[in-house]
Amino acid sequence: MNTRFWFQKWKAREIGFHQPEANSLLTSHFGALSLPAGSRVLVPLCGKTPDMRWLLSQNYQVAGVELVETAIEEFFEESRLEPAVSGPSVSEPSVSDEQEGSPPAMRRYHADGIDLFAGDLFALSPERLGPVDAAYDRAALVALPEEVRARYAAHLKALVGQQPQLLITFRYDQSQMEGPPFSIGPDELERLYGDTYDLTRQASVQVPGGLKGQCPAREEAWLLRPK
């Protein structure tokens, strides 16, 4: 799975991972982070999720990063927000771009209370992102294959410092279905985050009808508090 995979998914409108309403585990458990109003929340691999509108409605500021610029454009259009845009446009990388390791572009969309960065998450630096008070990860860790997750977790920790996180994962028999989303259990979470965070499972709920209608699964909410 490379970056072109996600561009192709959006181009083909194969975006079943996009939910039309704010995630119920977010709305039920985000309060456990005990953030004051005005806190800035990072949403990695944000797509055009309505979770960001919910966070804004709760008087939080939002910072998101998404590889596919189309998703960000659709978020602002559907939210009826007019962003200020700066930086080069982000296009689908060619095979030669990926082979040569061409430097990725990064474009910033800004409106009142929200900054969305179009580009490769791994190209986003803490300096460019700016300070954040927490992270909310619903669709990032579970979207990545196992060999990328350690790099992702390390980069996310670099972006947020030791701020708390609300993390949403799935658990199911990985042999019954190929990801993404991938199944991630507590042992792997401990390996990825246990050096920095104390992990608490806040909730575990059955996915109605199974994951993608293919296999039984549970959706779980984890609270990550700095040690």
C-alpha positions in Angstrom: 0.0 0.0 0.0 1.5 3.3 -1.1 0.2 6.9 -1.3 -1.2 6.3 -4.7 -3.6 3.7 -3.1 -5.5 6.5 -1.3 -5.7 8.8 -4.3 -7.2 6.0 -6.3 -9.7 5.2 -3.5 -11.0 8.8 -3.5 -10.9 9.0 -7.3 -13.1 5.9 -7.5 -15.2 7.2 -4.6 -14.5 4.0 -2.7 -14.8 5.8 0.6 -16.8 3.5 2.7 -14.6 4.5 5.6 -16.2 8.0 5.5 -19.1 8.3 8.0 -22.0 10.7 7.4 -22.3 11.6 11.1 -19.9 12.2 14.0 -18.5 8.9 15.4 -20.5 7.9 18.5 -17.4 6.9 20.4 -16.0 10.4 19.8 -19.1 12.1 21.1 -19.4 9.8 24.1 -15.8 9.7 25.2 -13.9 12.7 24.0 -14.9 14.5 27.3 -12.6 12.0 29.1 -9.6 14.1 27.8 -10.8 17.0 30.1 -9.8 19.7 27.6 -10.8 23.3 28.2 -12.7 25.1 25.5 -10.5 26.5 22.8 -8.0 23.6 22.9 -6.5 22.6 19.6 -7.0 19.0 18.5 -5.0 17.2 15.8 -7.0 14.8 13.6 -4.5 12.8 11.5 -5.5 11.4 8.1 -8.7 13.4 8.6 -10.4 12.9 5.2 -13.6 15.0 5.2 -14.9 13.5 8.5 -17.8 15.2 10.2 -16.0 14.5 13.4 -14.2 17.7 12.8 -17.4 19.7 12.6 -18.5 18.1 15.9 -15.2 19.2 17.5 -15.7 22.7 16.2 -19.3 22.7 17.6 -17.9 21.8 21.0 -15.7 25.0 20.9 -12.4 23.2 20.1 -10.0 24.3 17.5 -9.1 21.6 14.8 -5.9 20.9 13.0 -6.0 18.1 10.4 -3.8 16.5 7.9 -4.9 14.6 4.8 -3.1 13.2 1.9 -5.8 13.7 -0.7 -6.6 17.4 -1.3 -10.0 16.6 -2.8 -11.2 15.4 0.7 -10.2 18.7 2.3 -11.9 20.7 -0.5 -15.1 18.7 0.0 -15.0 19.2 3.8 -15.0 23.0 3.4 -17.6 22.9 0.7 -19.9 20.7 2.8 -19.3 22.8 5.9 -20.0 26.0 4.0 -16.7 27.5 5.0 -14.5 29.6 2.8 -10.9 28.8 3.6 -7.8 30.8 2.9 -5.4 28.6 0.9 -1.6 28.8 0.8 1.1 26.5 -0.6 1.3 24.3 -3.8 -1.5 22.1 -4.9 -1.1 18.4 -3.9 -1.4 16.0 -6.9 -1.4 12.2 -7.1 2.3 11.1 -7.1 3.5 9.2 -10.1 5.4 5.9 -9.9 8.6 7.8 -10.8 7.9 10.4 -8.0 7.7 7.6 -5.4 10.8 5.8 -6.8 12.8 9.0 -6.8 11.6 10.1 -3.4 10.5 13.5 -4.7 9.8 16.0 -1.8 6.1 16.0 -1.0 4.0 19.2 -1.4 2.1 20.6 1.6 -0.9 23.0 1.3 -2.7 24.7 4.1 -6.4 25.5 4.3 -7.4 27.9 7.1 -10.8 29.1 8.3 -11.9 30.3 11.7 -10.9 27.7 14.3 -9.6 25.1 11.7 -6.3 24.4 9.9 -6.2 21.5 7.4 -3.0 20.5 5.8 -3.1 18.7 2.4 -0.1 16.5 2.0 1.8 13.5 3.4 1.5 13.2 7.2 5.1 12.3 7.5 6.1 15.6 5.8 4.3 17.6 8.4 6.7 19.0 11.0 5.8 20.1 14.6 6.9 23.6 13.6 4.6 23.8 10.7 1.7 22.2 12.6 2.1 24.5 15.6 1.1 23.6 19.2 -1.8 21.1 19.8 -3.4 20.1 23.1 -4.6 16.6 22.1 -5.0 14.2 19.2 -8.1 12.3 18.0 -7.3 9.3 15.8 -10.2 7.5 14.4 -9.1 6.5 10.9 -5.3 6.9 10.8 -3.6 4.0 12.8 -6.2 1.5 11.6 -5.6 2.5 8.0 -1.9 1.7 8.0 -0.3 -1.7 7.4 1.6 -3.2 10.3 5.0 -2.3 8.9 4.2 1.4 8.9 2.5 1.7 12.3 5.6 2.1 14.4 6.8 4.9 12.2 3.4 6.5 12.3 3.1 6.3 16.1 6.6 7.8 16.6 5.8 10.7 14.2 2.4 11.4 15.9 4.1 11.5 19.3 6.6 14.0 17.8 3.8 16.2 16.5 1.7 16.2 19.7 4.5 16.0 22.3 3.1 14.2 25.3 -0.5 15.5 24.9 -3.4 13.1 25.5 -5.1 11.2 22.7 -8.4 9.5 22.0 -7.8 6.6 19.7 -10.4 4.5 17.9 -9.5 1.0 16.8 -11.1 -2.2 15.4 -10.7 -5.8 16.6 -11.6 -8.7 14.5 -10.1 -11.9 13.0 -7.7 -10.5 10.5 -7.7 -13.8 8.6 -11.3 -13.3 7.6 -10.8 -9.9 5.9 -8.0 -7.8 4.5 -7.6 -4.3 5.8 -7.8 -1.5 5.8 -9.2 -0.9 8.4 -6.8 -3.3 10.2 -7.3 -5.1 13.4 -5.2 -3.7 16.2 -5.2 -5.2 19.7 -4.0 -4.0 23.1 -0.6 -5.8 22.9 0.3 -3.9 19.8 -1.0 -0.6 21.2 1.2 -1.1 24.3 4.2 -1.7 22.0 3.4 1.5 20.0 2.5 3.9 22.8 3.3 2.3 26.1 6.6 4.1 26.4 4.9 7.5 26.5 1.3 6.8 27.6 -0.9 4.9 30.0 -3.6 3.2 27.9 -7.2 2.8 29.1 -9.9 1.1 27.1 -12.9 3.4 27.4 -15.4 1.3 25.4 -15.8 -1.7 23.2 -18.9 -2.0 21.0 -20.0 -4.5 18.4 -20.0 -3.2 14.8 -23.6 -3.6 13.6 -23.7 -6.1 10.7 -20.0 -6.7 11.0 -17.1 -4.9 9.5 -17.9 -4.1 5.8 -20.6 -6.8 6.2 -17.9 -9.5 6.1 -16.9 -10.5 9.6 -17.8 -9.8 13.3 -15.8 -6.9 14.7 -15.7 -4.6 17.7 -14.9 -0.9 17.6 -12.9 0.3 20.6 -12.1 3.6 22.2 -8.8 4.1 24.0 -7.7 6.9 26.2 -4.0 7.7 26.1 -2.8 9.7 29.0 0.9 10.9 29.3 2.9 9.0 31.9 
